[in-house]
Amino acid sequence: MTIEITDANFDELVLNADKPVLIDLWAEWCGPCRMVGPVVDELSEDYEGRVICGKIDVDSNPDVTVKYGVRNIPTLLFFKNGELVDKQVGAVPKAVLAGKLDIIL
């Protein structure tokens, strides 16, 4: 299940997570974001129990967006042990994201 991540719960859900975390930074008005969203939902199911998948609405949560220098969306951030370990900008096939998750697991 994909969780909603906000500026307020980011530290708790991402930086203090006991599993790798994939975050989809998106906005309602972004066309490519609407293509990536369902892929992240599928990955959440595929990696259930092994990876935490979440989404951050950049319009409502500017702190995380600024902190990680996100200038284009969709941007996907990959965290392990509270550290940013990989980043993907733009819409890509599910296999690309799954490959990145497999590397950090």
C-alpha positions as CSV (number, residue, x, y, z in Angstrom):
1,M,0.0,0.0,0.0
2,T,1.3,3.4,-0.9
3,I,1.4,5.9,2.0
4,E,1.0,9.7,1.9
5,I,4.1,11.4,3.1
6,T,4.1,15.1,4.1
7,D,6.6,17.6,5.4
8,A,5.3,16.9,8.9
9,N,5.7,13.1,8.9
10,F,8.8,12.8,6.5
11,D,11.4,12.2,9.2
12,E,9.3,9.6,11.0
13,L,8.2,7.7,7.8
14,V,11.4,8.1,5.7
15,L,14.5,9.0,7.6
16,N,13.7,6.7,10.5
17,A,12.3,3.8,8.4
18,D,13.5,0.3,9.0
19,K,13.2,-0.6,5.3
20,P,14.2,1.1,2.1
21,V,11.8,3.8,1.0
22,L,10.7,4.9,-2.5
23,I,9.1,8.3,-2.7
24,D,7.1,9.6,-5.7
25,L,7.1,13.5,-5.7
26,W,4.2,14.5,-7.8
27,A,1.5,17.1,-8.4
28,E,-2.2,16.8,-9.5
29,W,-1.6,19.0,-12.6
30,C,1.4,17.0,-13.9
31,G,0.6,14.6,-16.8
32,P,3.7,12.4,-16.5
33,C,3.0,12.1,-12.7
34,R,-0.3,10.5,-13.5
35,M,1.5,7.9,-15.5
36,V,4.1,7.1,-12.8
37,G,1.5,7.0,-9.9
38,P,0.0,3.7,-10.8
39,V,3.5,2.2,-11.4
40,V,4.5,3.2,-7.8
41,D,1.2,1.7,-6.6
42,E,2.1,-1.6,-8.3
43,L,5.6,-1.6,-6.9
44,S,4.2,-1.0,-3.5
45,E,2.3,-4.3,-3.8
46,D,5.2,-6.1,-5.5
47,Y,7.6,-5.2,-2.7
48,E,5.1,-5.3,0.2
49,G,6.9,-6.0,3.5
50,R,10.3,-5.2,2.0
51,V,10.0,-1.6,0.8
52,I,7.9,1.4,1.9
53,C,6.4,3.3,-1.0
54,G,5.0,6.8,-0.5
55,K,3.9,9.8,-2.4
56,I,4.5,13.5,-1.7
57,D,2.4,16.2,-3.2
58,V,5.0,18.9,-4.0
59,D,2.4,21.7,-4.0
60,S,1.4,20.9,-0.4
61,N,4.8,19.9,0.9
62,P,7.5,22.4,-0.2
63,D,10.0,21.6,2.6
64,V,11.0,18.1,1.3
65,T,10.9,19.4,-2.3
66,V,13.4,22.2,-1.5
67,K,15.6,20.0,0.8
68,Y,16.3,17.5,-1.9
69,G,16.5,20.0,-4.8
70,V,13.5,18.7,-6.7
71,R,13.0,20.9,-9.7
72,N,11.2,18.6,-12.1
73,I,8.4,16.1,-11.5
74,P,7.8,13.3,-11.3
75,T,10.9,12.7,-9.3
76,L,11.4,9.5,-7.5
77,L,13.7,9.4,-4.5
78,F,15.2,6.2,-3.0
79,F,16.3,6.1,0.6
80,K,18.1,3.4,2.6
81,N,18.9,3.8,6.3
82,G,17.7,7.4,6.2
83,E,20.1,8.4,3.4
84,L,19.2,9.3,-0.2
85,V,20.8,6.6,-2.3
86,D,19.3,7.1,-5.7
87,K,17.1,9.5,-7.7
88,Q,15.0,9.1,-10.9
89,V,13.6,12.2,-12.7
90,G,10.8,11.7,-15.2
91,A,8.6,8.9,-16.2
92,V,10.3,5.6,-16.8
93,P,9.2,2.0,-17.2
94,K,8.3,-0.1,-14.1
95,A,11.3,-2.3,-14.7
96,V,13.7,0.6,-14.3
97,L,12.3,1.5,-10.9
98,A,12.2,-2.2,-9.8
99,G,15.8,-2.6,-10.8
100,K,16.8,0.4,-8.6
101,L,14.8,-1.1,-5.7
102,D,16.5,-4.5,-6.2
103,I,19.9,-2.8,-5.9
104,I,19.2,-1.2,-2.6
105,L,17.5,-4.2,-1.0
